[in-house]
Amino acid sequence: MADETFHIPEQSTESPEQVTFMAAPEAADPEAPYGRFDNGKPRKTPPKTTKAPKTAAAPKASAPKAPRKGAAADFRPAIQEGISLLSVPLMGLGRLNRAFLADAATLQMNSKPLAHALNECAKINPTIERLLSTSAPAVPYVLLGSALFNMGVQMMANHGKAVPVPGVKIDDPEELAAAMEQQMRVAAEQAAPEQHQYAAAAA
């Protein structure tokens, strides 16, 4: 007869995993809900959080700017004055030959467009620009010399020593003297009322 005894297998009982209980957090201080200072006094307001200082942004590298070219010199006034000076001797030669008078008129009529054309050429041609740069400063001195020469010729004519110079206009000394006398009379008439006021105030 077979052994009918039942064997219950042994079960390995492992010890349950230990559970650790964290201590309950301490209750907030009712007298100091925002904490206390180092000296023990309660805070009335929550402590301010200090923000981390902002780091300055690195400066942006700006693109290099192209060098700005200076304004081109304007030679037109000097060129026109120079052309006018060239017409003066032609006007003097016109007494001998009227063709020179026509040449002087042609120069004066075309002085403006010629000055503009040369000025534009100087902007693109360094040789012309250098030539005008060296000659243009001399034009004012030439004009000054011409004005002084004309004044000297007129003063010589005023004293009876007229010297006919081609291209130089000499006015009649008697007309100049009469014009100055008229100017002096007008100035005296305008100053008469003021002189009467001064005399009355002094009296």
Secondary structure, 3 states (H helix, E strand, C coil): CCCCCCCCCCCCCCCCCCCCCCCCCCCCCCCCCCCECCCCCECCCCCCCCCCCCCCCCCCCCCCCCCCCCCCCCCHHHHHHHHHHHHHHHHHHCCCCHHHHHHHHHHHHCHHHHHHHHHHHHHHCHHHHHHHHHHCCHHHHHHHHHHHHHHHHHHHHHCCCCCCCCCCCCCCHHHHHHHHHHHHHHHHHHHHHHHHHHHHHHC
